[in-house]
């Protein structure tokens, strides 16, 4: 039997995974027509904008790839039916947030968009379609997708030649480095039980990825590998953050400790940078999925272990908030505090689960006046993330308030303290002599990313707290 030939690809979901992934695919596969489809008209319009600053996602080099391929072999549209009906291969790259209610609330993934996508594929496909899970999904999700697709075959009133293969192809992208990760991945993981479908997807990747980096597994191993990879990375962050607190109490220097343990080849140096806690769309969600799955299979010790990683992360964020209040004489009510950075990490405009949100909310609870500046996060995102607190201000006397600043200088003007929460390049070489003239004395800087030149800040007259160090 002949192998599957993929000439047209549809990707459902134009977000942080779908957009960059399909841009790289289009760049390396000029003979394949790639259509990214989303029901959000505003997002599709942004992708089609001539102004790259309007693109819904910021990633280094992404704009160049999109402009190079858009309207040639890369298209963005809301026409779901046509996009699916024409496709030989459909990627599901939709959001899978943690459930907020019902069975598994607070831990299990909400798969409503995945199920909706599967039903749309079942409805609009016309021939054999390879369906690829790209979203981060809990183990056994492919089974649900298969059942929906099989049901459509059995109830096919039009008697068209519909058939499906389901693959798992999880993304291992680090936001801020997504294009680099896609161009030169550590591995490409493809899970499934249809060898021809696996080979078809493998052939696409082999246009730029060495074949020895393409790993083929069964579908369950692929799904679980994604959750496990993110859990292990998050666990390293929680581990180093727990040690950063110990360093501050004992007089050790976290950067010296980090260097010493990172030189051990069994440990390695990556993901050992202390910070205010991990954020992003995947780490917390994937660990909570592991907790839920472990509890479901009565592995309570396993569930408790991974829950501890989440607990340390939450503790780190609240610890930093309390520490700031304590150093500002136990009171931040009506004090202006400059927040530098709102994205959960540098080189992305993603604020999902950002530690900045939690730190800001804690300080607002204490009555602080926050002036927030981030060079890439849209004002509307900051407003959305803190909207509940804006409403709370109307009813709670003594609750703080916040505003969006236009620059570092604007945020620092009249402030009692600066809190650096995202390690943007713009913040690494701040002219502290200029800033302190705008601040109220005694002026503080709290560096939660251990990235500023604290000697220059101290020389300018600021009091400096740097994560993982006793008071400098």
URWOHU-V701227 format. One record per backbone hydrogen bond with DSSP energy under -0.5 kcal/mol. CO is the residue of the C=O (numbers start at 0). NH is the residue of the N-H. Records with the same first field share a line. If there is no record, write none. Layout:
CO: NH ; NH
//
This chain:
3: 5
4: 6
6: 32
7: 87 ; 88
8: 34
9: 11 ; 90
10: 12 ; 36
11: 92
14: 18
16: 20
17: 21
18: 22
19: 23
20: 24
21: 25
22: 26
23: 27
24: 28
28: 31
31: 33
32: 8
33: 74
34: 10 ; 36
35: 76
36: 12
38: 40
39: 43
40: 44
41: 45
42: 46
43: 47
45: 48
49: 51
50: 53
51: 54
56: 58
57: 348
58: 61 ; 62
60: 64
61: 65
62: 66
63: 67
64: 68
65: 69
68: 71 ; 72 ; 73
72: 33
73: 70
74: 35
76: 37
77: 79
78: 82
79: 83
80: 84
81: 85
82: 86
83: 86
87: 129
88: 9
89: 131
90: 11 ; 92
91: 133 ; 134
96: 109
98: 105
101: 104
103: 106 ; 107
107: 98
108: 110
110: 114
111: 115
112: 116
113: 117
114: 118
115: 119
116: 120
117: 121
118: 122
119: 123
120: 124
126: 162
128: 130 ; 164
129: 89 ; 131
130: 132 ; 166
131: 91 ; 133
132: 168
133: 170
134: 136
137: 140
139: 143
140: 143 ; 144
141: 145
142: 146
143: 147
144: 148
145: 149
146: 150
147: 151
148: 152
149: 153
150: 154
152: 155
154: 156
155: 158
159: 161
162: 128
164: 130
166: 132 ; 168
167: 190
172: 174
173: 176
176: 180
177: 181
178: 182
179: 183
181: 184
187: 189 ; 214
189: 216
190: 167
192: 194
193: 197
194: 198
195: 199
196: 200
197: 201
198: 202
199: 203
200: 204
201: 205
203: 206
204: 207 ; 208
209: 212
210: 213
212: 187 ; 214
214: 189
216: 191
217: 221
218: 222
219: 223
220: 224
221: 225
222: 226
223: 227
224: 228
225: 229
226: 230
227: 231
228: 232
229: 233
230: 234
231: 235
232: 236
233: 237
234: 238
235: 239
236: 240
237: 241
238: 242
239: 243
240: 244
241: 245
242: 246
243: 247
244: 248
245: 249
246: 250 ; 251
251: 253
252: 255 ; 256
253: 257
254: 258
255: 259
256: 260
257: 261
258: 262
260: 263
262: 264
263: 266 ; 267
268: 271
271: 273
281: 285
282: 286
283: 287
284: 288
285: 289
286: 290
287: 291
288: 292
289: 293
290: 294
291: 295
292: 296
293: 298
294: 297
297: 299
298: 302
299: 303
300: 304
301: 305
302: 306
303: 307
304: 308
305: 308 ; 309
306: 310
307: 311
308: 312
309: 313
310: 314
311: 315
312: 316
313: 317
314: 318
315: 319
316: 320
317: 321
318: 322
319: 323
320: 324
321: 325
322: 326
323: 327
324: 329 ; 330
325: 328
327: 330
331: 334
334: 368
335: 415 ; 416
336: 370
337: 339 ; 418
338: 340 ; 372
339: 420 ; 421
344: 347
349: 343
350: 353
351: 279
353: 356 ; 357
354: 358
355: 359
356: 360
357: 361
358: 362
359: 363
360: 364
361: 365
362: 367
363: 366 ; 399
366: 333
367: 369 ; 400
368: 336
369: 371 ; 402
370: 338
371: 404
372: 340
377: 380 ; 381
378: 382
379: 383
380: 384
381: 385
382: 386
383: 386
385: 388 ; 389
386: 390
387: 391
388: 392
389: 393
390: 393
391: 394 ; 395
394: 396
395: 398
400: 369
402: 371 ; 404
406: 410
407: 411
408: 412
411: 414
414: 439
415: 443
416: 337
417: 419 ; 445
418: 339 ; 420
419: 447
421: 423
423: 426
424: 427 ; 428
426: 429
429: 431
430: 433 ; 434
431: 435
432: 436
434: 437 ; 438
435: 438
437: 413
442: 462
443: 417
444: 446 ; 464
445: 419 ; 447
446: 449 ; 466
451: 453
452: 456
453: 457
454: 458
455: 459
456: 460 ; 461
457: 460
462: 444
463: 471
464: 446
465: 468
467: 253
//
